[in-house]
Structures are given as C-alpha cells and as structure tokens.
Amino acid sequence: MRPPVDMTPVADPRAAAAECERRALEREGIPVVLALVDERPQPVRCTDEPAQAEGAQFAALFETYRAALAPGADEHDAAAVYSVVALIGQAHVREGDHA
C-alpha cells in the first residue's frame, strides 16, 4: 500500500504556480495528475472507500487552488484547469506515486 498523498495546500498558491510556469517542464520528468469525467448517462460509481476519500480530497484541493489562482474561472476555463493541475502535480505528486 502506498503512503497517502500530502493534501495540505501550499501556503502561497500564486507563488507556487509562478514557479511551475518558470520551469521548463517539457524537458523535465513531469508529475502528471489526470482527471477523467464519466459522461455516460449512468456513470459507474467507485465503491472503494479509500479511493473515494482521496478523490474528494483532490477535488477540495483543486477548488482551493482554483479559487486562489483564478477566482472568476469556471470548470470550462482550460487555462485555469491547466494551472491548477500543474500546481497539484508539482506540489503533491511524488516521484513513483501511482493512483
């Protein structure tokens, strides 16, 4: 079993996001966070309680960072989503993590 991901938000999301933007991520090993949305009429529900809990924590973390980085953005704002996902990858994904 893998250790839990540290879901403590970074103290200064704007500074952390700016650091992500300064880096040449296309030339580095990039931590990646991938989120999928099930658009089927009857989505399949995850029944694994630890996975549900971790998913809820990531969703809350996403909203915390979205509110700090792009307060007026909605869920369809690709630039805001990219910035938040990049920050989560840099701040919360450790080398070797797999979800």
C-alpha positions in Angstrom: 0.0 0.0 0.0 1.4 3.4 -0.9 1.7 6.2 1.6 -1.1 8.8 1.4 -0.5 11.9 -0.7 0.0 15.1 1.4 -3.1 17.1 0.7 -2.1 20.2 2.7 -2.4 23.2 0.4 0.7 25.1 -0.3 0.9 28.3 1.7 1.2 30.6 -1.3 -0.6 29.1 -4.4 0.2 32.1 -6.6 4.0 31.8 -5.9 3.9 28.1 -6.4 2.1 28.4 -9.7 4.5 31.0 -10.9 7.4 28.6 -10.1 5.7 26.0 -12.2 5.4 28.4 -15.1 9.1 29.3 -14.8 10.3 25.7 -15.1 10.9 24.0 -18.5 8.5 21.2 -17.7 8.7 19.9 -21.3 12.3 18.9 -20.6 11.9 17.5 -17.1 10.2 14.4 -15.7 6.8 16.0 -15.2 4.5 14.9 -12.4 1.1 14.4 -14.0 -2.4 14.4 -12.5 -5.1 13.1 -14.8 -8.7 13.5 -14.0 -11.4 11.8 -16.1 -15.1 12.6 -16.2 -17.5 9.8 -17.0 -20.1 11.3 -19.3 -22.2 8.2 -19.6 -25.9 8.6 -18.7 -25.5 6.2 -15.8 -21.9 6.7 -14.5 -20.3 3.8 -12.7 -19.7 4.6 -9.1 -16.4 3.8 -7.4 -17.1 1.7 -4.4 -13.6 1.7 -3.0 -13.8 3.9 0.1 -10.1 4.9 0.3 -10.3 5.9 -3.4 -13.5 7.9 -2.8 -11.9 9.7 0.1 -8.7 10.5 -1.8 -10.8 11.7 -4.8 -12.8 14.0 -2.5 -9.6 15.4 -1.1 -8.2 16.1 -4.5 -11.4 17.8 -5.5 -11.2 20.0 -2.5 -7.6 20.8 -3.1 -8.4 21.6 -6.8 -11.1 24.0 -5.6 -8.8 25.7 -3.1 -6.2 26.3 -5.8 -8.8 27.4 -8.4 -10.2 29.9 -6.0 -6.7 31.3 -5.3 -5.4 31.3 -8.9 -8.5 32.0 -11.0 -11.3 33.1 -8.8 -13.6 34.0 -11.7 -12.9 30.9 -13.7 -15.5 28.2 -14.2 -14.8 24.5 -14.8 -14.6 25.0 -18.6 -11.7 27.5 -18.4 -8.9 25.5 -19.8 -6.1 27.8 -18.7 -7.3 27.8 -15.1 -7.6 24.0 -15.1 -4.1 23.6 -16.5 -2.6 26.0 -13.9 -4.3 24.1 -11.1 -3.5 20.6 -12.3 0.2 21.7 -12.9 0.3 23.0 -9.3 -1.2 19.9 -7.9 1.3 17.8 -9.8 4.3 19.8 -8.7 3.2 20.3 -5.0 1.5 17.0 -4.2 2.8 14.2 -6.5 6.0 12.5 -5.5 8.2 10.5 -7.9 6.9 7.0 -8.1 3.4 7.8 -7.0 0.7 6.0 -8.8 -3.0 6.4 -8.2 
